[in-house]
């Protein structure tokens, strides 16, 4: 049985000049953290999850799926923030669909 680890490390989102995810810089940042971190919190406590587009979240999923960046032993929690309950549900469904199709 896995013991619950309450420590989730919030990860900064690195943006490019067009407000998209800077995937190279973000992946590099994660690779630097990976030896010392077991659990990541993406689009959570840093505050940008409220403003983040679905496209940026989808790009985040692509970065997180690369085993050279984050190993399968790591756990990831992704924030699904939005201004209304309906928008939160829509965002969560979007993330679930993206995860299921990959």
MARTOR-127358 format. One line per 5 residues: their letters; for each residue x, y, z of N, C-alpha, C. Coordinates in pm, whole numbers, plus 50000, padded with zeros to 5 digits. Layout:
a = X:Y:Z:X:Y:Z:X:Y:Z  ...;
***
This chain:
xxxxx = 50084:49881:50000:50000:50000:50000:50088:50125:50000  50054:50219:49914:50130:50342:49905:50087:50438:50016  50184:50496:50082:50158:50593:50187:50131:50729:50123  50030:50798:50171:49998:50930:50118:50109:51028:50153  50156:51099:50053:50257:51202:50073:50189:51338:50056;
xxxxx = 50178:51418:50160:50106:51544:50151:50184:51655:50078  50308:51630:50044:50389:51735:49982:50378:51730:49830  50314:51832:49774:50304:51849:49629:50383:51974:49595  50473:51965:49499:50558:52079:49463:50492:52156:49350  50453:52283:49373:50396:52363:49265:50505:52399:49165;
xxxxx = 50473:52382:49039:50570:52406:48932:50532:52533:48857  50632:52617:48832:50608:52737:48753:50578:52700:48609  50489:52776:48547:50461:52761:48404:50544:52865:48331  50628:52819:48241:50711:52909:48161:50639:52936:48029  50616:53063:48000:50543:53103:47880:50638:53153:47773;
xxxxx = 50595:53137:47646:50671:53195:47536:50617:53335:47507  50669:53399:47404:50630:53537:47372:50484:53549:47327  50423:53437:47286:50285:53439:47239:50186:53389:47345  50229:53384:47470:50147:53338:47584:50115:53189:47577  50192:53115:47497:50180:52970:47496:50281:52911:47593;
xxxxx = 50276:52782:47612:50371:52716:47700:50507:52707:47632  50610:52753:47699:50747:52734:47650:50786:52592:47690  50761:52498:47600:50777:52356:47635:50921:52320:47665  51016:52376:47591:51157:52343:47615:51201:52391:47753  51167:52513:47786:51207:52568:47916:51135:52497:48031;
xxxxx = 51007:52468:48012:50930:52397:48114:50986:52258:48137  51016:52186:48029:51073:52052:48041:51209:52057:48110  51290:52155:48076:51421:52170:48140:51406:52194:48290  51311:52279:48326:51284:52307:48468:51243:52179:48542  51154:52101:48481:51109:51976:48543:51224:51876:48556;
xxxxx = 51307:51865:48453:51421:51772:48461:51515:51810:48574  51528:51939:48599:51612:51985:48710:51552:51944:48845  51420:51951:48856:51352:51919:48982:51336:51769:49007  51324:51692:48901:51285:51551:48910:51365:51467:49009  51497:51482:49019:51568:51398:49116:51527:51421:49262;
xxxxx = 51471:51538:49291:51440:51574:49430:51291:51577:49461  51207:51553:49361:51063:51571:49377:50990:51442:49339  50886:51408:49416:50806:51289:49383:50669:51326:49327  50619:51444:49362:50484:51482:49323:50482:51628:49277  50417:51650:49163:50408:51784:49107:50265:51836:49110;
xxxxx = 50251:51965:49133:50123:52033:49122:50134:52134:49008  50057:52111:48903:50062:52195:48783:49935:52280:48778  49951:52407:48743:49839:52500:48731:49759:52506:48861  49832:52511:48970:49766:52509:49101:49788:52635:49178  49880:52632:49271:49896:52741:49367:49974:52860:49315;
xxxxx = 50030:52852:49195:50105:52966:49144:50012:53077:49093  49883:53048:49080:49786:53149:49043:49752:53158:48897  49837:53107:48809:49809:53122:48667:49708:53021:48615  49672:52922:48694:49573:52824:48651:49439:52887:48617  49408:52998:48683:49282:53069:48656:49279:53129:48516;
xxxxx = 49394:53171:48467:49402:53239:48338:49449:53148:48225  49495:53029:48258:49556:52939:48161:49453:52887:48061  49490:52887:47935:49399:52836:47831:49402:52683:47829  49299:52625:47768:49297:52480:47751:49415:52435:47666  49455:52517:47569:49570:52482:47484:49698:52471:47565;
xxxxx = 49719:52562:47658:49839:52556:47742:49833:52433:47833  49718:52404:47889:49705:52283:47971:49731:52157:47889  49683:52154:47766:49708:52040:47679:49857:52026:47650  49925:52138:47627:50070:52134:47606:50142:52084:47732  50091:52125:47848:50148:52075:47974:50142:51923:47978;
xxxxx = 50027:51866:47939:50012:51720:47939:50118:51655:47851  50145:51715:47735:50248:51660:47646:50385:51661:47713  50418:51769:47781:50547:51777:47851:50554:51672:47962  50446:51657:48036:50444:51564:48148:50449:51418:48105  50408:51390:47981:50409:51252:47932:50546:51204:47887;
xxxxx = 50638:51294:47870:50771:51257:47822:50849:51192:47936  50880:51061:47926:50950:50994:48035:51091:51047:48058  51147:51119:47961:51278:51180:47981:51267:51304:48069  51147:51356:48084:51124:51475:48165:51073:51439:48304  50967:51360:48309:50907:51316:48434:50889:51165:48427;
xxxxx = 50942:51094:48523:50935:50948:48519:50796:50899:48558  50760:50778:48517:50629:50723:48554:50610:50707:48705  50717:50710:48782:50705:50698:48928:50655:50827:48993  50659:50937:48919:50614:51064:48973:50462:51074:48963  50404:51147:49057:50262:51175:49053:50242:51321:49016;
xxxxx = 50133:51347:48943:50104:51483:48898:49958:51514:48930  49937:51631:48987:49804:51683:49014:49790:51811:48932  49684:51820:48852:49665:51936:48764:49541:52012:48809  49558:52143:48827:49446:52227:48865:49351:52247:48748  49222:52252:48777:49120:52276:48674:49039:52398:48717;
xxxxx = 49106:52511:48724:49042:52633:48772:48966:52705:48662  48858:52771:48699:48782:52854:48607:48689:52943:48691  48624:53037:48625:48544:53138:48696:48410:53085:48747  48357:52981:48685:48227:52929:48727:48236:52777:48745  48138:52723:48815:48135:52578:48834:48125:52506:48701;
xxxxx = 48040:52556:48612:48025:52493:48480:48157:52495:48403  48230:52605:48414:48358:52615:48344:48462:52521:48405  48459:52502:48536:48550:52407:48601:48519:52265:48553  48392:52231:48547:48353:52098:48499:48397:52079:48354  48377:52180:48271:48419:52171:48131:48570:52154:48120;
xxxxx = 48645:52226:48201:48791:52214:48198:48835:52076:48243  48775:52025:48349:48809:51891:48397:48777:51786:48291  48665:51801:48223:48630:51707:48115:48729:51718:48000  48772:51839:47968:48872:51857:47863:49001:51784:47900  49047:51801:48022:49169:51733:48066:49152:51582:48064;
xxxxx = 49039:51533:48111:49014:51388:48109:49017:51334:47967  48955:51407:47873:48952:51362:47734:49092:51360:47674  49171:51462:47705:49309:51467:47654:49393:51351:47709  49375:51322:47835:49450:51212:47897:49406:51079:47837  49276:51061:47816:49224:50935:47763:49268:50910:47619;
xx = 49279:51014:47539:49312:50995:47397:49460:50975:47372  49542:50998:47470:49685:50984:47448:49729:50856:47507;
***
